[in-house]
């Protein structure tokens, strides 16, 4: 198995990474939210209930 960061052979002590450095690089990417599942933006108007002042009297 190769390291997902640098593609070197992985070290059993840091599996699936090859070193502590690559493990830390991966952690930093998670903390910065670099890894994200893309989603379609929702319609913000569809989620909000009608405001009482918007009702016709």
N, CA, C, O and CB atoms as a CASP TS submission, in Angstrom:
PFRMAT TS
TARGET T0000
AUTHOR 0000-0000-0000
METHOD Language model
MODEL 1
PARENT N/A
ATOM      1  N   UNK     1       0.857  -1.178   0.000  1.00  0.00           N
ATOM      2  CA  UNK     1       0.000   0.000   0.000  1.00  0.00           C
ATOM      3  C   UNK     1       0.900   1.236   0.000  1.00  0.00           C
ATOM      4  O   UNK     1       1.905   1.282   0.708  1.00  0.00           O
ATOM      5  CB  UNK     1      -0.973   0.001   1.235  1.00  0.00           C
ATOM      6  N   UNK     2       0.534   2.219  -0.787  1.00  0.00           N
ATOM      7  CA  UNK     2       1.339   3.434  -0.840  1.00  0.00           C
ATOM      8  C   UNK     2       0.671   4.552  -0.031  1.00  0.00           C
ATOM      9  O   UNK     2      -0.542   4.560   0.180  1.00  0.00           O
ATOM     10  CB  UNK     2       1.549   3.877  -2.306  1.00  0.00           C
ATOM     11  N   UNK     3       1.492   5.474   0.403  1.00  0.00           N
ATOM     12  CA  UNK     3       1.035   6.631   1.186  1.00  0.00           C
ATOM     13  C   UNK     3       0.111   7.486   0.315  1.00  0.00           C
ATOM     14  O   UNK     3       0.470   7.808  -0.818  1.00  0.00           O
ATOM     15  CB  UNK     3       2.253   7.480   1.706  1.00  0.00           C
ATOM     16  N   UNK     4      -1.064   7.858   0.814  1.00  0.00           N
ATOM     17  CA  UNK     4      -1.982   8.668   0.010  1.00  0.00           C
ATOM     18  C   UNK     4      -1.491  10.103  -0.206  1.00  0.00           C
ATOM     19  O   UNK     4      -2.016  10.806  -1.069  1.00  0.00           O
ATOM     20  CB  UNK     4      -3.340   8.697   0.669  1.00  0.00           C
ATOM     21  N   UNK     5      -0.504  10.542   0.557  1.00  0.00           N
ATOM     22  CA  UNK     5       0.003  11.905   0.428  1.00  0.00           C
ATOM     23  C   UNK     5       1.161  11.976  -0.558  1.00  0.00           C
ATOM     24  O   UNK     5       1.117  12.765  -1.502  1.00  0.00           O
ATOM     25  CB  UNK     5       0.442  12.436   1.786  1.00  0.00           C
ATOM     26  N   UNK     6       2.203  11.160  -0.353  1.00  0.00           N
ATOM     27  CA  UNK     6       3.412  11.266  -1.182  1.00  0.00           C
ATOM     28  C   UNK     6       3.656  10.050  -2.072  1.00  0.00           C
ATOM     29  O   UNK     6       4.581  10.059  -2.883  1.00  0.00           O
ATOM     30  CB  UNK     6       4.609  11.477  -0.301  1.00  0.00           C
ATOM     31  N   UNK     7       2.853   9.019  -1.935  1.00  0.00           N
ATOM     32  CA  UNK     7       2.925   7.800  -2.754  1.00  0.00           C
ATOM     33  C   UNK     7       4.119   6.897  -2.438  1.00  0.00           C
ATOM     34  O   UNK     7       4.369   5.955  -3.190  1.00  0.00           O
ATOM     35  CB  UNK     7       2.977   8.179  -4.202  1.00  0.00           C
ATOM     36  N   UNK     8       4.864   7.143  -1.363  1.00  0.00           N
ATOM     37  CA  UNK     8       5.927   6.225  -0.943  1.00  0.00           C
ATOM     38  C   UNK     8       5.287   5.020  -0.262  1.00  0.00           C
ATOM     39  O   UNK     8       4.092   5.022   0.033  1.00  0.00           O
ATOM     40  CB  UNK     8       6.947   6.933   0.015  1.00  0.00           C
ATOM     41  N   UNK     9       6.098   3.990  -0.017  1.00  0.00           N
ATOM     42  CA  UNK     9       5.594   2.803   0.684  1.00  0.00           C
ATOM     43  C   UNK     9       5.171   3.195   2.097  1.00  0.00           C
ATOM     44  O   UNK     9       5.853   3.974   2.761  1.00  0.00           O
ATOM     45  CB  UNK     9       6.673   1.675   0.725  1.00  0.00           C
ATOM     46  N   UNK    10       4.045   2.652   2.552  1.00  0.00           N
ATOM     47  CA  UNK    10       3.558   3.011   3.890  1.00  0.00           C
ATOM     48  C   UNK    10       4.363   2.300   4.970  1.00  0.00           C
ATOM     49  O   UNK    10       4.923   1.226   4.750  1.00  0.00           O
ATOM     50  CB  UNK    10       2.065   2.665   4.034  1.00  0.00           C
ATOM     51  N   UNK    11       4.405   2.928   6.141  1.00  0.00           N
ATOM     52  CA  UNK    11       5.091   2.383   7.314  1.00  0.00           C
ATOM     53  C   UNK    11       4.006   1.841   8.243  1.00  0.00           C
ATOM     54  O   UNK    11       3.038   2.547   8.526  1.00  0.00           O
ATOM     55  CB  UNK    11       5.991   3.480   8.039  1.00  0.00           C
ATOM     56  N   UNK    12       4.144   0.599   8.726  1.00  0.00           N
ATOM     57  CA  UNK    12       3.116   0.036   9.610  1.00  0.00           C
ATOM     58  C   UNK    12       2.838   0.907  10.843  1.00  0.00           C
ATOM     59  O   UNK    12       1.722   0.893  11.362  1.00  0.00           O
ATOM     60  CB  UNK    12       3.535  -1.351  10.059  1.00  0.00           C
ATOM     61  N   UNK    13       3.807   1.642  11.305  1.00  0.00           N
ATOM     62  CA  UNK    13       3.603   2.498  12.482  1.00  0.00           C
ATOM     63  C   UNK    13       2.688   3.682  12.181  1.00  0.00           C
ATOM     64  O   UNK    13       2.053   4.224  13.086  1.00  0.00           O
ATOM     65  CB  UNK    13       4.944   3.006  12.997  1.00  0.00           C
ATOM     66  N   UNK    14       2.620   4.084  10.909  1.00  0.00           N
ATOM     67  CA  UNK    14       1.814   5.257  10.527  1.00  0.00           C
ATOM     68  C   UNK    14       0.772   4.912   9.470  1.00  0.00           C
ATOM     69  O   UNK    14       0.238   5.800   8.806  1.00  0.00           O
ATOM     70  CB  UNK    14       2.718   6.375  10.007  1.00  0.00           C
ATOM     71  N   UNK    15       0.488   3.645   9.316  1.00  0.00           N
ATOM     72  CA  UNK    15      -0.405   3.192   8.269  1.00  0.00           C
ATOM     73  C   UNK    15      -1.686   3.999   8.218  1.00  0.00           C
ATOM     74  O   UNK    15      -2.281   4.207   9.276  1.00  0.00           O
ATOM     75  CB  UNK    15      -0.726   1.743   8.461  1.00  0.00           C
ATOM     76  N   UNK    16      -2.149   4.461   7.097  1.00  0.00           N
ATOM     77  CA  UNK    16      -1.711   4.173   5.742  1.00  0.00           C
ATOM     78  C   UNK    16      -0.623   5.123   5.237  1.00  0.00           C
ATOM     79  O   UNK    16      -0.302   5.115   4.049  1.00  0.00           O
ATOM     80  CB  UNK    16      -2.883   4.225   4.821  1.00  0.00           C
ATOM     81  N   UNK    17      -0.064   5.927   6.111  1.00  0.00           N
ATOM     82  CA  UNK    17       0.936   6.911   5.703  1.00  0.00           C
ATOM     83  C   UNK    17       2.341   6.334   5.831  1.00  0.00           C
ATOM     84  O   UNK    17       2.542   5.274   6.423  1.00  0.00           O
ATOM     85  CB  UNK    17       0.808   8.191   6.544  1.00  0.00           C
ATOM     86  N   UNK    18       3.326   7.064   5.255  1.00  0.00           N
ATOM     87  CA  UNK    18       4.712   6.600   5.309  1.00  0.00           C
ATOM     88  C   UNK    18       5.449   7.200   6.493  1.00  0.00           C
ATOM     89  O   UNK    18       6.482   6.674   6.906  1.00  0.00           O
ATOM     90  CB  UNK    18       5.439   6.945   4.016  1.00  0.00           C
ATOM     91  N   UNK    19       4.937   8.291   7.047  1.00  0.00           N
ATOM     92  CA  UNK    19       5.631   8.976   8.136  1.00  0.00           C
ATOM     93  C   UNK    19       4.653   9.833   8.931  1.00  0.00           C
ATOM     94  O   UNK    19       3.503  10.028   8.536  1.00  0.00           O
ATOM     95  CB  UNK    19       6.781   9.845   7.588  1.00  0.00           C
ATOM     96  N   UNK    20       5.136  10.333  10.049  1.00  0.00           N
ATOM     97  CA  UNK    20       4.333  11.238  10.874  1.00  0.00           C
ATOM     98  C   UNK    20       4.027  12.522  10.107  1.00  0.00           C
ATOM     99  O   UNK    20       2.950  13.099  10.257  1.00  0.00           O
ATOM    100  CB  UNK    20       5.064  11.563  12.197  1.00  0.00           C
ATOM    101  N   UNK    21       4.979  12.968   9.283  1.00  0.00           N
ATOM    102  CA  UNK    21       4.793  14.189   8.516  1.00  0.00           C
ATOM    103  C   UNK    21       3.586  14.065   7.588  1.00  0.00           C
ATOM    104  O   UNK    21       2.745  14.962   7.546  1.00  0.00           O
ATOM    105  CB  UNK    21       6.056  14.511   7.710  1.00  0.00           C
ATOM    106  N   UNK    22       3.493  12.967   6.849  1.00  0.00           N
ATOM    107  CA  UNK    22       2.356  12.784   5.939  1.00  0.00           C
ATOM    108  C   UNK    22       1.042  12.639   6.707  1.00  0.00           C
ATOM    109  O   UNK    22       0.001  13.109   6.249  1.00  0.00           O
ATOM    110  CB  UNK    22       2.579  11.553   5.051  1.00  0.00           C
ATOM    111  N   UNK    23       1.086  11.998   7.857  1.00  0.00           N
ATOM    112  CA  UNK    23      -0.115  11.895   8.688  1.00  0.00           C
ATOM    113  C   UNK    23      -0.559  13.283   9.138  1.00  0.00           C
ATOM    114  O   UNK    23      -1.754  13.576   9.163  1.00  0.00           O
ATOM    115  CB  UNK    23       0.141  10.986   9.915  1.00  0.00           C
ATOM    116  N   UNK    24       0.400  14.138   9.494  1.00  0.00           N
ATOM    117  CA  UNK    24       0.074  15.504   9.912  1.00  0.00           C
ATOM    118  C   UNK    24      -0.446  16.346   8.749  1.00  0.00           C
ATOM    119  O   UNK    24      -1.335  17.179   8.932  1.00  0.00           O
ATOM    120  CB  UNK    24       1.300  16.171  10.525  1.00  0.00           C
ATOM    121  N   UNK    25       0.102  16.133   7.563  1.00  0.00           N
ATOM    122  CA  UNK    25      -0.394  16.841   6.373  1.00  0.00           C
ATOM    123  C   UNK    25      -1.860  16.474   6.145  1.00  0.00           C
ATOM    124  O   UNK    25      -2.684  17.346   5.867  1.00  0.00           O
ATOM    125  CB  UNK    25       0.465  16.492   5.109  1.00  0.00           C
ATOM    126  N   UNK    26      -2.182  15.195   6.262  1.00  0.00           N
ATOM    127  CA  UNK    26      -3.568  14.750   6.090  1.00  0.00           C
ATOM    128  C   UNK    26      -4.478  15.351   7.155  1.00  0.00           C
ATOM    129  O   UNK    26      -5.583  15.798   6.849  1.00  0.00           O
ATOM    130  CB  UNK    26      -3.648  13.221   6.138  1.00  0.00           C
ATOM    131  N   UNK    27      -4.018  15.363   8.399  1.00  0.00           N
ATOM    132  CA  UNK    27      -4.814  15.953   9.478  1.00  0.00           C
ATOM    133  C   UNK    27      -5.066  17.433   9.214  1.00  0.00           C
ATOM    134  O   UNK    27      -6.177  17.920   9.422  1.00  0.00           O
ATOM    135  CB  UNK    27      -4.110  15.769  10.833  1.00  0.00           C
ATOM    136  N   UNK    28      -4.050  18.145   8.762  1.00  0.00           N
ATOM    137  CA  UNK    28      -4.217  19.572   8.465  1.00  0.00           C
ATOM    138  C   UNK    28      -5.251  19.777   7.357  1.00  0.00           C
ATOM    139  O   UNK    28      -6.035  20.725   7.406  1.00  0.00           O
ATOM    140  CB  UNK    28      -2.867  20.201   8.054  1.00  0.00           C
ATOM    141  N   UNK    29      -5.253  18.902   6.374  1.00  0.00           N
ATOM    142  CA  UNK    29      -6.251  19.009   5.304  1.00  0.00           C
ATOM    143  C   UNK    29      -7.656  18.808   5.845  1.00  0.00           C
ATOM    144  O   UNK    29      -8.581  19.503   5.425  1.00  0.00           O
ATOM    145  CB  UNK    29      -5.966  17.988   4.198  1.00  0.00           C
ATOM    146  N   UNK    30      -7.836  17.866   6.774  1.00  0.00           N
ATOM    147  CA  UNK    30      -9.146  17.661   7.395  1.00  0.00           C
ATOM    148  C   UNK    30      -9.552  18.888   8.210  1.00  0.00           C
ATOM    149  O   UNK    30     -10.701  19.325   8.150  1.00  0.00           O
ATOM    150  CB  UNK    30      -9.129  16.405   8.292  1.00  0.00           C
ATOM    151  N   UNK    31      -8.611  19.441   8.967  1.00  0.00           N
ATOM    152  CA  UNK    31      -8.941  20.582   9.824  1.00  0.00           C
ATOM    153  C   UNK    31      -9.261  21.837   9.021  1.00  0.00           C
ATOM    154  O   UNK    31     -10.049  22.668   9.473  1.00  0.00           O
ATOM    155  CB  UNK    31      -7.796  20.867  10.772  1.00  0.00           C
ATOM    156  N   UNK    32      -8.670  21.992   7.843  1.00  0.00           N
ATOM    157  CA  UNK    32      -8.970  23.133   6.970  1.00  0.00           C
ATOM    158  C   UNK    32     -10.212  22.888   6.122  1.00  0.00           C
ATOM    159  O   UNK    32     -10.629  23.759   5.360  1.00  0.00           O
ATOM    160  CB  UNK    32      -7.780  23.431   6.064  1.00  0.00           C
ATOM    161  N   UNK    33     -10.799  21.707   6.254  1.00  0.00           N
ATOM    162  CA  UNK    33     -11.980  21.308   5.475  1.00  0.00           C
ATOM    163  C   UNK    33     -11.668  21.231   3.988  1.00  0.00           C
ATOM    164  O   UNK    33     -12.520  21.533   3.152  1.00  0.00           O
ATOM    165  CB  UNK    33     -13.129  22.289   5.710  1.00  0.00           C
ATOM    166  N   UNK    34     -10.434  20.821   3.656  1.00  0.00           N
ATOM    167  CA  UNK    34     -10.085  20.617   2.252  1.00  0.00           C
ATOM    168  C   UNK    34     -10.807  19.401   1.680  1.00  0.00           C
ATOM    169  O   UNK    34     -11.081  19.341   0.481  1.00  0.00           O
ATOM    170  CB  UNK    34      -8.569  20.450   2.098  1.00  0.00           C
ATOM    171  N   UNK    35     -11.112  18.439   2.536  1.00  0.00           N
ATOM    172  CA  UNK    35     -11.861  17.262   2.110  1.00  0.00           C
ATOM    173  C   UNK    35     -13.331  17.549   2.370  1.00  0.00           C
ATOM    174  O   UNK    35     -13.741  17.760   3.512  1.00  0.00           O
ATOM    175  CB  UNK    35     -11.385  15.960   2.861  1.00  0.00           C
ATOM    176  N   UNK    36     -14.112  17.555   1.312  1.00  0.00           N
ATOM    177  CA  UNK    36     -15.540  17.819   1.467  1.00  0.00           C
ATOM    178  C   UNK    36     -16.303  17.082   0.381  1.00  0.00           C
ATOM    179  O   UNK    36     -15.793  16.871  -0.719  1.00  0.00           O
ATOM    180  CB  UNK    36     -15.838  19.341   1.410  1.00  0.00           C
ATOM    181  N   UNK    37     -17.505  16.700   0.693  1.00  0.00           N
ATOM    182  CA  UNK    37     -18.380  16.065  -0.279  1.00  0.00           C
ATOM    183  C   UNK    37     -19.181  17.170  -0.947  1.00  0.00           C
ATOM    184  O   UNK    37     -19.902  17.900  -0.268  1.00  0.00           O
ATOM    185  CB  UNK    37     -19.318  14.994   0.390  1.00  0.00           C
ATOM    186  N   UNK    38     -19.071  17.308  -2.259  1.00  0.00           N
ATOM    187  CA  UNK    38     -19.821  18.377  -2.926  1.00  0.00           C
ATOM    188  C   UNK    38     -21.322  18.110  -2.870  1.00  0.00           C
ATOM    189  O   UNK    38     -21.776  16.982  -3.064  1.00  0.00           O
ATOM    190  CB  UNK    38     -19.367  18.520  -4.387  1.00  0.00           C
ATOM    191  N   UNK    39     -22.062  19.143  -2.607  1.00  0.00           N
ATOM    192  CA  UNK    39     -23.522  19.049  -2.580  1.00  0.00           C
ATOM    193  C   UNK    39     -24.106  20.212  -3.376  1.00  0.00           C
ATOM    194  O   UNK    39     -23.489  21.268  -3.513  1.00  0.00           O
ATOM    195  CB  UNK    39     -24.060  19.054  -1.112  1.00  0.00           C
ATOM    196  N   UNK    40     -25.285  19.994  -3.886  1.00  0.00           N
ATOM    197  CA  UNK    40     -25.980  21.067  -4.594  1.00  0.00           C
ATOM    198  C   UNK    40     -26.524  22.049  -3.567  1.00  0.00           C
ATOM    199  O   UNK    40     -27.075  21.633  -2.548  1.00  0.00           O
ATOM    200  CB  UNK    40     -27.128  20.504  -5.493  1.00  0.00           C
ATOM    201  N   UNK    41     -26.379  23.341  -3.817  1.00  0.00           N
ATOM    202  CA  UNK    41     -26.919  24.320  -2.860  1.00  0.00           C
ATOM    203  C   UNK    41     -28.436  24.214  -2.780  1.00  0.00           C
ATOM    204  O   UNK    41     -29.123  24.055  -3.789  1.00  0.00           O
ATOM    205  CB  UNK    41     -26.510  25.755  -3.258  1.00  0.00           C
ATOM    206  N   UNK    42     -28.931  24.304  -1.569  1.00  0.00           N
ATOM    207  CA  UNK    42     -30.370  24.257  -1.340  1.00  0.00           C
ATOM    208  C   UNK    42     -30.959  25.645  -1.541  1.00  0.00           C
ATOM    209  O   UNK    42     -30.262  26.655  -1.448  1.00  0.00           O
ATOM    210  CB  UNK    42     -30.689  23.727   0.080  1.00  0.00           C
ATOM    211  N   UNK    43     -32.239  25.672  -1.815  1.00  0.00           N
ATOM    212  CA  UNK    43     -32.950  26.941  -1.927  1.00  0.00           C
ATOM    213  C   UNK    43     -33.243  27.438  -0.515  1.00  0.00           C
ATOM    214  O   UNK    43     -34.075  26.847   0.174  1.00  0.00           O
ATOM    215  CB  UNK    43     -34.272  26.790  -2.767  1.00  0.00           C
ATOM    216  N   UNK    44     -32.583  28.509  -0.061  1.00  0.00           N
ATOM    217  CA  UNK    44     -32.788  28.970   1.323  1.00  0.00           C
ATOM    218  C   UNK    44     -34.223  29.397   1.600  1.00  0.00           C
ATOM    219  O   UNK    44     -34.681  29.312   2.739  1.00  0.00           O
ATOM    220  CB  UNK    44     -31.858  30.123   1.625  1.00  0.00           C
ATOM    221  N   UNK    45     -34.934  29.853   0.583  1.00  0.00           N
ATOM    222  CA  UNK    45     -36.321  30.283   0.771  1.00  0.00           C
ATOM    223  C   UNK    45     -37.231  29.086   1.044  1.00  0.00           C
ATOM    224  O   UNK    45     -38.229  29.227   1.750  1.00  0.00           O
ATOM    225  CB  UNK    45     -36.815  31.053  -0.465  1.00  0.00           C
ATOM    226  N   UNK    46     -36.913  27.939   0.511  1.00  0.00           N
ATOM    227  CA  UNK    46     -37.764  26.766   0.672  1.00  0.00           C
ATOM    228  C   UNK    46     -37.714  26.217   2.096  1.00  0.00           C
ATOM    229  O   UNK    46     -38.658  25.558   2.531  1.00  0.00           O
ATOM    230  CB  UNK    46     -37.352  25.686  -0.313  1.00  0.00           C
ATOM    231  N   UNK    47     -36.650  26.471   2.815  1.00  0.00           N
ATOM    232  CA  UNK    47     -36.499  25.927   4.163  1.00  0.00           C
ATOM    233  C   UNK    47     -37.093  26.820   5.251  1.00  0.00           C
ATOM    234  O   UNK    47     -37.346  26.350   6.360  1.00  0.00           O
ATOM    235  CB  UNK    47     -35.045  25.696   4.451  1.00  0.00           C
ATOM    236  N   UNK    48     -37.314  28.080   4.956  1.00  0.00           N
ATOM    237  CA  UNK    48     -37.793  29.007   5.972  1.00  0.00           C
ATOM    238  C   UNK    48     -39.321  29.007   6.022  1.00  0.00           C
ATOM    239  O   UNK    48     -39.975  29.032   4.979  1.00  0.00           O
ATOM    240  CB  UNK    48     -37.266  30.424   5.696  1.00  0.00           C
ATOM    241  N   UNK    49     -39.890  28.978   7.222  1.00  0.00           N
ATOM    242  CA  UNK    49     -41.354  29.106   7.317  1.00  0.00           C
ATOM    243  C   UNK    49     -41.741  30.547   6.984  1.00  0.00           C
ATOM    244  O   UNK    49     -40.916  31.452   7.109  1.00  0.00           O
ATOM    245  CB  UNK    49     -41.871  28.705   8.751  1.00  0.00           C
ATOM    246  N   UNK    50     -42.966  30.762   6.569  1.00  0.00           N
ATOM    247  CA  UNK    50     -43.373  32.133   6.239  1.00  0.00           C
ATOM    248  C   UNK    50     -43.313  33.037   7.468  1.00  0.00           C
ATOM    249  O   UNK    50     -43.663  32.630   8.576  1.00  0.00           O
ATOM    250  CB  UNK    50     -44.792  32.143   5.650  1.00  0.00           C
ATOM    251  N   UNK    51     -42.874  34.238   7.252  1.00  0.00           N
ATOM    252  CA  UNK    51     -42.795  35.220   8.336  1.00  0.00           C
ATOM    253  C   UNK    51     -44.199  35.768   8.607  1.00  0.00           C
ATOM    254  O   UNK    51     -44.936  36.040   7.659  1.00  0.00           O
ATOM    255  CB  UNK    51     -41.799  36.382   7.977  1.00  0.00           C
ATOM    256  N   UNK    52     -44.582  35.934   9.854  1.00  0.00           N
ATOM    257  CA  UNK    52     -45.943  36.433  10.168  1.00  0.00           C
ATOM    258  C   UNK    52     -46.255  37.779   9.532  1.00  0.00           C
ATOM    259  O   UNK    52     -47.413  38.039   9.204  1.00  0.00           O
ATOM    260  CB  UNK    52     -46.117  36.550  11.668  1.00  0.00           C
ATOM    261  N   UNK    53     -45.258  38.647   9.345  1.00  0.00           N
ATOM    262  CA  UNK    53     -45.508  39.954   8.765  1.00  0.00           C
ATOM    263  C   UNK    53     -45.762  39.874   7.256  1.00  0.00           C
ATOM    264  O   UNK    53     -46.267  40.826   6.661  1.00  0.00           O
ATOM    265  CB  UNK    53     -44.337  40.876   9.046  1.00  0.00           C
ATOM    266  N   UNK    54     -45.416  38.750   6.642  1.00  0.00           N
ATOM    267  CA  UNK    54     -45.596  38.588   5.204  1.00  0.00           C
ATOM    268  C   UNK    54     -47.023  38.160   4.846  1.00  0.00           C
ATOM    269  O   UNK    54     -47.408  38.227   3.679  1.00  0.00           O
ATOM    270  CB  UNK    54     -44.602  37.569   4.671  1.00  0.00           C
ATOM    271  N   UNK    55     -47.800  37.728   5.819  1.00  0.00           N
ATOM    272  CA  UNK    55     -49.158  37.285   5.552  1.00  0.00           C
ATOM    273  C   UNK    55     -50.035  38.473   5.198  1.00  0.00           C
ATOM    274  O   UNK    55     -49.929  39.549   5.787  1.00  0.00           O
ATOM    275  CB  UNK    55     -49.730  36.534   6.759  1.00  0.00           C
ATOM    276  N   UNK    56     -50.903  38.250   4.223  1.00  0.00           N
ATOM    277  CA  UNK    56     -51.832  39.323   3.864  1.00  0.00           C
ATOM    278  C   UNK    56     -52.943  39.382   4.898  1.00  0.00           C
ATOM    279  O   UNK    56     -53.407  38.356   5.396  1.00  0.00           O
ATOM    280  CB  UNK    56     -52.417  39.109   2.438  1.00  0.00           C
ATOM    281  N   UNK    57     -53.348  40.566   5.202  1.00  0.00           N
ATOM    282  CA  UNK    57     -54.392  40.742   6.216  1.00  0.00           C
ATOM    283  C   UNK    57     -55.724  40.975   5.594  1.00  0.00           C
ATOM    284  O   UNK    57     -56.716  41.143   6.304  1.00  0.00           O
ATOM    285  CB  UNK    57     -54.064  41.881   7.134  1.00  0.00           C
TER
END
